[in-house]
Amino acid sequence: MLTLPLLSGLFSTVLSVGGAHALTLPITKRAPQSSPHSTSVRIAPGNNVSGNDPFGFQSDGGFAYTGIIYVSGQPFTVQLDTGSSDLWLDTSDYSLTNLTDTQVVGSIVYVDGTGAVGNINLGNVSWGEFTVPQQAFINAPGSNATNGGEFNGLLGVGPPSLSVVESTLQSANSQYDGSSFLDNVFGLYPDEPNFMTFLLSRNGLGTSDGGVFTIGDVEQNHTSIVNSTKLSIVAPSLWVTFMDGVQIDENLHYGGSLGSPLVPHIPVNQTLVVLDTGTSLSTAPPAYVDAMYAAIPGAQFDGAGNYYVPCDARINVTMIFGSDSYPMHPIDVTTPASISDDGQVLCQGAFSYAPDNAGVDFILGDSFLRNVYALYDFGSWAKVGDTAPFMQILSVTDLDQAYTEFDVLNQARIQAALAMYGPSATASSSATQDSAPTASRVLATAAASGTSSPISDNSNHDQDLSVAGNAAGNSGPTSDDIENLKHFSYIILSILAVLLILVIVLIVMVAKTMKSSGKSGKGYKALHDPNSIPPVHHVDVQPYADHKPYAGYSTPYAEGGH
């Protein structure tokens, strides 16, 4: 969740979509390995939740990751986000004591119109074994940015310089310290490493189902990450680096950057990327997205930067950083998005067109990050650091194994989608033979906006009309007729009530999807200031249009690039 008004849609939450599949995932503290004050929290399946676990963690359908922090001794469920660094809380249902009110109003507004506004307070904030006294946060009772009440706030774990709270207090000449939570944690133990890591595991449907988040320590089964190539940070205060290419099936594509005001000089054969755990899916320049999906038989383009393809499409997408390759599991390159009139599940491409003014070419979210173990070193971004910040990633996907298990995972996710959102398995015998087909259903896990399908279901209405017509066709009412009419009336009212509930649920899920995803597969993002950055690149939404091409591509049948 980006809170700088500098960029629009650079990061998403998504860690963001689909409350219908929310899982409660506890964090169980591991014994420190190399540092007595490191925090390593392991995420486990929801049925292993411990009632006394102080590090409770939730995964919102595999897209939103939220931890439990304590403020003045009271628990708050907050979303974790690498794209921001502030803490804000919806305190509507709490009575907090021992807070200091700075009398300065803090405000964070997102592109979907939601936000967190309230006085900046100071209070004791604890997470795991860390307690920060007098931590600054926005006290925002009644915030509409809590994803339908699934969490009580947001804890930014991004670069400290992104802090809106700190800059607001400084602008007000306040005496109070607005440093971010993570910066304060690093300051508590200045002689220890100031990095964090994320490892997202995969469930039987192929989506995120837990993992490990650490501060100041590496996960014990992936310690070789410290030997991985260090990816230099090339943009101020953002986890942005250069990428050297994308292998799409058998072809290597490279270059063709859209340009960015963040990095004036981008090498011709490279592109600008951000690795963000706050993003559920991913975005890319249009030419790359077209190369991934346009040639797939049955592919459909929605005119808004998204492709819809058969779910059995097995696409090889591998990211290239320097001489290292990071393949994506083919199950991560698409995601179930809708169910057609005939009951077929249709998948959306996990990559959509990069939005205007994104500031980067690629936003690599959880769809990519499930395939790597990622380390973010804050270096001199932290007040106690003196080295350059960097990232390291370690591939955890075996492409041969991924291809072997794809069919099983794909069938599992299709069946799960049908079980949750498919047409009813039973139909009343009183329904007419020619009832209208059900409309296409949009799944709660779909991550595109601008592609909403009708959510009404006419089959039950036809059944109601059939019942009413039969009752009206008799020459005169009898006592049996009256009783039948009463009976049918109860049935009709029950059906209408069920339909109303279903419509409300579907509307809520679609609303959540649009909030948490957005056109670029992302959630809450900071409101873009049109005066802060001039347009970088106009994206033509038509496929095969005259998009800015890659600098080149190569195939196994050619000796050089074309």
C-alpha positions in Angstrom: 0.0 0.0 0.0 1.8 3.1 -1.2 1.2 6.1 0.8 3.3 8.6 -1.1 1.2 10.8 -3.4 4.1 10.4 -5.8 2.9 7.3 -7.6 -0.5 5.9 -8.5 -0.9 2.2 -8.3 2.7 1.3 -7.7 2.0 -1.2 -5.0 -1.1 -3.3 -4.2 -2.4 -5.3 -1.3 -3.3 -7.4 -2.1 -1.3 -9.3 -0.1 -5.5 -8.1 -1.4 -8.8 -9.9 -2.5 -11.7 -12.2 -1.7 -12.9 -12.3 1.9 -14.9 -15.4 1.2 -11.8 -17.6 1.6 -10.1 -15.8 4.5 -7.8 -18.1 6.5 -6.6 -17.4 10.0 -2.9 -18.2 10.0 -1.0 -18.0 13.4 2.5 -16.9 13.7 4.6 -19.2 15.9 7.8 -17.7 17.2 11.0 -19.7 16.4 14.0 -19.7 18.6 16.5 -17.0 17.4 19.2 -18.4 15.2 21.9 -15.7 14.9 20.5 -12.8 16.8 18.9 -12.7 20.3 16.5 -10.1 19.1 15.5 -11.3 15.7 11.8 -11.9 15.0 10.9 -14.9 12.9 7.2 -15.8 12.6 5.9 -18.9 10.9 2.5 -18.9 9.3 0.6 -22.1 9.5 -2.8 -23.3 8.2 -5.9 -21.9 9.8 -6.9 -25.1 11.6 -3.7 -24.8 13.7 -4.6 -21.4 15.2 -3.6 -21.2 18.8 -5.8 -19.1 21.0 -2.8 -17.9 23.0 -0.6 -17.1 20.0 0.4 -13.4 20.4 1.6 -13.3 16.8 -1.7 -14.2 15.1 -1.5 -13.8 11.3 -4.3 -14.0 8.7 -4.2 -14.6 5.0 -7.2 -13.0 3.2 -7.8 -15.6 0.5 -4.0 -15.8 -0.1 -3.9 -12.1 -1.0 -3.9 -10.1 2.3 -1.5 -10.7 5.1 -2.3 -9.3 8.5 -0.6 -9.6 11.9 -1.7 -9.0 15.4 -0.1 -6.1 17.2 -0.8 -4.7 20.7 -1.4 -1.0 21.3 -1.7 0.0 25.0 -2.1 -3.7 25.7 -5.1 -4.2 23.3 -4.9 -6.4 20.2 -5.3 -5.0 16.7 -5.3 -7.0 13.4 -3.3 -5.0 10.9 -2.4 -5.5 7.3 1.4 -5.8 6.7 2.5 -3.8 3.7 6.0 -3.3 2.2 4.9 -0.4 0.1 4.4 2.0 3.0 5.9 2.7 6.4 3.1 4.2 8.5 0.8 2.7 11.2 -2.9 3.7 11.3 -5.6 2.1 13.3 -9.4 2.1 13.3 -10.1 2.5 17.0 -13.9 2.5 16.8 -14.4 -0.5 19.0 -11.6 0.3 21.4 -11.1 2.4 24.5 -7.3 3.1 24.5 -5.5 4.6 27.5 -2.1 6.2 28.0 -2.0 7.8 24.6 -0.5 11.1 23.8 -2.4 13.3 21.3 -0.1 15.4 19.2 -3.1 17.6 18.1 -1.8 17.1 14.5 -4.1 15.6 12.0 -2.7 12.8 9.8 -4.3 11.8 6.5 -3.7 8.9 4.1 -6.1 8.7 1.1 -6.2 5.9 -1.5 -7.2 5.9 -5.1 -10.4 4.0 -4.5 -11.6 6.8 -2.2 -10.9 5.1 1.1 -8.5 6.4 3.6 -7.5 6.9 7.2 -7.8 10.3 8.8 -7.4 11.3 12.4 -5.1 12.8 15.0 -1.6 11.5 15.2 -1.3 9.7 18.6 1.6 8.2 20.4 1.4 4.9 22.4 3.2 1.7 23.3 3.1 -0.7 20.3 4.2 -4.3 20.5 4.6 -7.0 17.9 6.2 -10.2 18.8 9.1 -9.6 21.2 9.5 -6.0 20.1 7.9 -3.1 22.0 8.3 0.5 20.8 7.3 3.1 23.4 5.5 6.2 22.2 5.1 4.9 18.6 3.4 7.4 16.4 0.2 6.3 14.5 -2.9 7.8 13.0 -5.9 7.3 15.2 -8.6 6.9 12.6 -11.9 5.7 14.1 -14.4 4.8 11.4 -11.9 4.4 8.6 -13.4 2.9 5.5 -10.1 1.3 4.4 -10.4 -1.8 6.6 -11.5 -4.1 3.8 -14.9 -4.6 5.2 -13.7 -4.9 8.8 -11.3 -7.8 8.1 -8.6 -5.8 9.8 -8.3 -2.8 12.2 -5.5 -1.0 10.5 -2.3 -1.2 8.5 1.3 -1.5 9.6 3.7 -0.3 6.9 7.1 -2.2 6.9 8.5 -0.3 3.9 11.3 2.3 3.6 11.0 4.8 6.5 11.3 7.8 4.2 7.8 7.0 2.9 6.3 8.0 6.2 3.4 10.4 5.9 3.1 10.6 9.7 6.7 11.7 10.1 6.6 14.3 7.3 3.2 15.6 8.7 4.7 16.1 12.2 7.8 17.8 10.7 5.7 20.1 8.6 3.7 21.1 11.7 6.9 21.8 13.6 5.8 19.2 16.2 8.1 18.2 19.0 7.0 14.6 18.6 8.9 11.9 16.8 7.0 10.3 13.9 9.5 7.6 13.0 8.1 4.4 11.5 7.7 1.3 13.7 10.3 -0.7 11.8 12.8 2.2 12.0 12.3 2.3 15.7 12.8 -1.4 16.0 16.1 -1.2 14.2 17.1 1.6 16.5 16.4 -0.5 19.5 19.2 -2.9 18.4 21.6 -0.9 16.3 24.3 -3.6 16.2 22.0 -6.2 14.6 21.0 -6.6 10.9 18.3 -4.3 9.7 16.6 -6.5 7.0 13.4 -8.5 6.7 12.5 -11.5 4.6 9.3 -13.1 3.2 8.7 -16.7 2.1 5.2 -17.5 0.9 4.3 -21.2 0.8 1.7 -22.8 -1.5 -1.4 -24.7 -0.7 -3.2 -27.5 -2.6 -4.9 -25.0 -4.9 -1.6 -23.4 -5.9 -2.1 -20.1 -4.0 -0.4 -18.7 -1.0 -1.1 -20.5 2.2 1.2 -19.3 4.9 5.0 -19.0 5.0 7.6 -17.2 7.0 8.2 -13.5 7.8 11.4 -12.5 9.6 13.1 -9.4 10.9 16.9 -9.5 11.3 17.2 -13.3 10.6 16.9 -15.7 7.6 14.6 -18.7 7.4 16.7 -21.8 8.5 16.0 -23.8 5.4 17.0 -21.0 3.0 20.1 -19.6 4.5 21.8 -19.7 1.0 19.9 -16.5 0.2 22.8 -14.5 1.7 24.9 -15.7 -1.2 22.5 -14.6 -3.8 23.3 -11.6 -6.1 22.5 -8.3 -4.4 20.1 -6.3 -6.5 20.9 -2.7 -6.2 18.2 -0.2 -5.4 18.0 2.3 -8.2 15.1 4.6 -7.1 14.9 6.7 -4.0 13.1 5.1 -1.1 11.4 2.4 -3.1 12.2 -1.3 -3.6 13.0 -0.8 -7.3 15.8 -2.5 -9.3 16.7 -3.3 -12.9 15.6 -6.5 -14.6 17.4 -8.0 -17.6 14.6 -9.8 -19.4 11.6 -12.1 -19.3 11.6 -15.5 -20.9 8.1 -16.3 -22.2 7.8 -19.9 -23.3 10.8 -20.2 -25.6 11.5 -16.6 -26.4 13.5 -14.1 -24.4 12.2 -10.5 -24.3 14.2 -7.6 -23.0 14.3 -3.8 -22.8 11.5 -1.5 -24.0 11.1 0.4 -20.8 8.2 2.7 -20.6 10.4 5.3 -18.9 10.1 6.7 -15.4 10.6 10.0 -13.6 12.1 8.0 -10.7 15.1 6.8 -12.8 16.1 9.2 -15.6 18.5 6.8 -17.3 17.3 3.2 -17.8 19.7 1.0 -19.8 18.2 0.1 -23.2 18.1 -3.6 -22.6 16.7 -3.4 -19.1 13.4 -2.6 -17.4 12.5 -1.1 -14.0 10.8 -3.5 -11.5 9.5 -3.4 -8.0 9.2 -6.5 -5.8 6.2 -5.9 -3.5 4.5 -8.3 -1.1 1.6 -5.8 -1.0 0.6 -6.7 -4.5 -1.5 -9.8 -5.2 -0.9 -10.1 -9.0 1.5 -8.3 -11.3 1.7 -5.7 -14.0 4.0 -5.3 -17.0 4.4 -3.2 -20.2 1.6 -4.0 -22.7 4.0 -5.6 -25.2 5.1 -8.2 -22.5 1.5 -8.9 -21.5 0.5 -9.4 -25.1 3.4 -11.8 -25.5 2.3 -13.9 -22.6 -1.4 -14.3 -23.4 -2.5 -13.0 -26.8 -1.5 -16.1 -28.8 -3.2 -18.6 -26.5 -6.2 -20.3 -28.2 -9.4 -18.9 -26.7 -7.7 -15.8 -25.2 -10.0 -12.8 -24.7 -8.9 -9.2 -24.1 -11.2 -7.0 -22.0 -10.0 -3.6 -23.4 -8.7 -2.6 -20.0 -5.4 -4.3 -19.9 -6.5 -7.8 -18.8 -6.5 -11.1 -20.7 -8.8 -14.0 -19.9 -7.7 -17.5 -21.0 -8.6 -21.1 -20.5 -7.3 -22.2 -17.1 -5.4 -25.1 -18.6 -3.1 -22.8 -20.4 0.4 -23.7 -19.3 2.6 -20.7 -19.8 6.3 -20.5 -19.0 7.3 -17.1 -17.6 10.8 -16.7 -16.1 12.3 -13.5 -14.8 16.0 -12.8 -15.6 18.1 -10.7 -13.2 21.7 -10.6 -14.3 22.8 -14.2 -15.1 20.2 -15.7 -12.7 16.8 -17.1 -13.8 13.7 -17.1 -11.6 11.0 -19.3 -13.1 7.3 -18.9 -12.2 5.1 -21.9 -11.5 2.6 -22.0 -14.4 -0.2 -22.1 -11.8 0.8 -18.5 -10.8 0.6 -17.1 -14.4 -3.2 -17.3 -14.4 -5.9 -17.1 -11.7 -9.6 -18.2 -11.8 -11.7 -15.1 -12.5 -15.2 -16.0 -13.7 -17.6 -18.8 -14.6 -19.2 -18.7 -18.0 -22.9 -19.3 -18.8 -22.1 -23.0 -19.5 -20.3 -23.5 -16.2 -16.8 -23.2 -17.5 -14.2 -21.5 -15.3 -12.2 -18.8 -17.1 -8.9 -17.6 -15.8 -7.4 -14.1 -15.8 -3.8 -13.5 -16.7 -1.8 -12.8 -13.5 -0.1 -10.0 -15.5 -2.1 -7.0 -16.7 -1.0 -3.8 -18.4 1.1 -1.5 -16.3 -1.0 1.6 -15.4 -0.1 5.1 -16.6 2.3 6.9 -14.2 3.1 3.7 -12.4 6.7 4.8 -12.2 8.0 1.3 -13.0 7.7 -1.2 -15.8 6.9 -4.3 -13.8 5.2 -4.6 -10.4 6.0 -8.1 -9.3 3.6 -9.1 -6.6 2.7 -12.3 -4.8 2.1 -14.2 -8.1 5.9 -13.9 -8.7 7.0 -13.8 -5.0 5.5 -17.2 -4.3 8.4 -18.5 -6.4 11.2 -16.9 -4.5 12.5 -16.2 -1.0 12.9 -12.5 -0.8 15.2 -10.4 1.5 14.9 -6.7 1.8 17.9 -4.9 3.4 17.2 -1.4 4.6 20.8 -0.3 4.9 21.1 3.4 5.2 17.4 3.9 4.8 17.2 3.0 8.5 18.5 5.7 10.9 21.1 3.3 12.3 22.3 1.9 8.9 25.4 3.0 6.9 25.3 0.7 3.9 23.4 0.9 0.6 20.0 -0.8 0.7 19.6 -3.9 -1.5 17.4 -6.9 -2.2 18.2 -10.6 -2.7 16.0 -13.3 -4.0 16.4 -17.1 -4.0 14.5 -19.2 -6.5 12.3 -21.9 -4.7 10.4 -23.2 -7.8 11.6 -26.3 -9.6 10.2 -25.8 -13.1 10.1 -29.6 -13.9 8.2 -30.4 -10.8 5.9 -27.4 -11.4 5.0 -28.7 -14.8 4.4 -32.2 -13.4 2.0 -31.0 -10.7 0.3 -28.3 -12.8 -2.7 -30.4 -13.9 -3.5 -31.5 -10.4 -3.3 -28.0 -9.0 -5.3 -26.6 -11.9 -8.1 -29.1 -11.5 -8.1 -28.5 -7.7 -8.6 -24.7 -8.2 -11.2 -25.2 -10.9 -13.2 -27.5 -8.7 -12.9 -25.2 -5.7 -14.2 -22.3 -7.9 -17.1 -24.4 -9.1 -17.9 -25.6 -5.6 -17.9 -22.0 -4.3 -19.4 -20.1 -7.2 -20.8 -22.6 -9.7 -24.4 -23.1 -10.7 -26.7 -24.9 -8.2 -26.5 -28.7 -8.5 -30.3 -29.1 -8.1 -33.3 -27.5 -9.8 -36.9 -27.6 -8.9 -39.1 -29.8 -11.1 -41.6 -27.0 -11.4 -39.1 -24.9 -13.3 -39.8 -24.4 -17.0 -37.8 -26.4 -19.5 -36.6 -23.2 -21.3 -35.4 -21.2 -18.3 -32.9 -18.5 -19.2 -29.2 -19.4 -18.7 -27.5 -18.1 -15.7 -25.3 -15.0 -16.2 -21.5 -15.2 -16.0 -20.4 -15.1 -12.4 -17.4 -13.1 -11.3 -15.3 -14.9 -8.6 -14.2 -13.2 -5.5 -10.6 -14.0 -6.4 -10.7 -12.2 -9.7 -8.2 -9.3 -9.7 -9.4 -7.2 -12.6 -11.6 -4.2 -12.6 -13.6 -2.8 -15.5 -14.6 -6.3 -16.4 -17.6 -6.8 -14.1 -20.1 -9.3 -15.4 -23.8 -9.4 -14.6 -24.4 -11.1 -11.2 -28.1 -11.8 -11.6 -29.4 -15.4 -11.9 -32.6 -15.7 -13.9 -33.3 -19.4 -13.5 -35.0 -19.1 -10.2 -37.1 -16.2 -11.5 -38.3 -18.4 -14.3 -39.3 -21.0 -11.7 -41.3 -18.4 -9.8 -43.1 -17.4 -13.0 -43.9 -21.0 -13.8 -45.4 -21.6 -10.3 -47.4 -18.4 -10.5 -48.7 -19.2 -14.0 -49.9 -22.7 -13.0 -51.7 -21.3 -10.0 -53.4 -18.6 -12.1 -54.6 -21.0 -14.8 -57.3 -22.7 -12.7 -61.0 -21.6 -13.2 -61.7 -20.9 -9.5 -59.9 -21.1 -6.2 -60.6 -24.0 -3.9 -59.4 -24.6 -0.4 -56.7 -26.8 -1.7 -55.8 -24.1 -4.2 -55.6 -21.5 -1.5 -53.4 -23.8 0.6 -51.2 -24.4 -2.4 -50.9 -20.7 -3.1 -49.9 -20.1 0.5 -47.4 -22.9 0.2 -46.0 -21.5 -3.1 -46.0 -18.0 -1.6 -43.8 -19.2 1.2 -41.5 -20.9 -1.3 -41.4 -17.8 -3.5 -40.6 -15.6 -0.5 -37.9 -18.0 0.6 -36.4 -18.0 -2.8 -36.4 -14.3 -3.1 -34.8 -14.0 0.3 -32.0 -16.4 -0.7 -31.5 -14.5 -4.0 -31.3 -11.2 -2.1 -28.7 -12.6 0.2 -26.7 -14.1 -2.7 -26.8 -10.7 -4.6 -25.6 -8.9 -1.5 -22.8 -11.4 -0.9 -21.7 -11.2 -4.6 -21.8 -7.4 -4.6 -19.6 -7.4 -1.4 -17.2 -9.8 -3.0 -16.9 -7.9 -6.2 -16.5 -4.7 -4.3 -13.7 -6.3 -2.2 -12.1 -7.5 -5.4 -12.1 -4.1 -7.0 -10.9 -2.5 -3.8 -8.2 -5.0 -3.2 -7.2 -5.5 -6.8 -7.9 -2.7 -9.0 -7.2 -2.7 -12.7 -3.6 -3.6 -12.0 -4.4 -6.4 -9.6 -3.8 -4.3 -6.5 -5.5 -2.9 -3.5 -5.4 0.3 -1.6 -3.0 2.8 -3.1 -2.1 6.3 -2.4 -4.1 8.9 -4.2 -2.1 10.1 -7.2 -1.4 13.8 -7.4 -1.7 14.7 -11.1 0.6 17.7 -10.6 3.4 15.6 -9.1 4.5 13.6 -12.1 3.7 14.3 -15.8 2.3 11.3 -17.7 5.0 8.9 -18.5 3.5 6.7 -21.3 0.0 6.5 -22.8 -1.1 2.9 -22.9 -3.3 1.9 -25.8 -5.7 -0.6 -24.3 -6.2 -2.5 -27.6 -4.2 -5.7 -28.0 -1.6 -5.8 -30.8 -1.6 -2.0 -30.9 1.5 0.0 -31.5 2.9 -0.5 -28.0 6.4 0.5 -27.3 8.3 -2.7 -28.3 11.0 -4.5 -26.4 14.6 -3.6 -27.2 14.8 -7.1 -28.6 14.0 -10.8 -28.3 15.7 -14.0 -29.0 14.6 -17.6 -29.7 16.3 -20.9 -29.5 16.3 -21.0 -33.3 18.3 -17.8 -33.7 21.8 -17.0 -32.7 21.1 -13.4 -31.8 18.4 -11.0 -30.9 16.1 -9.6 -33.5 
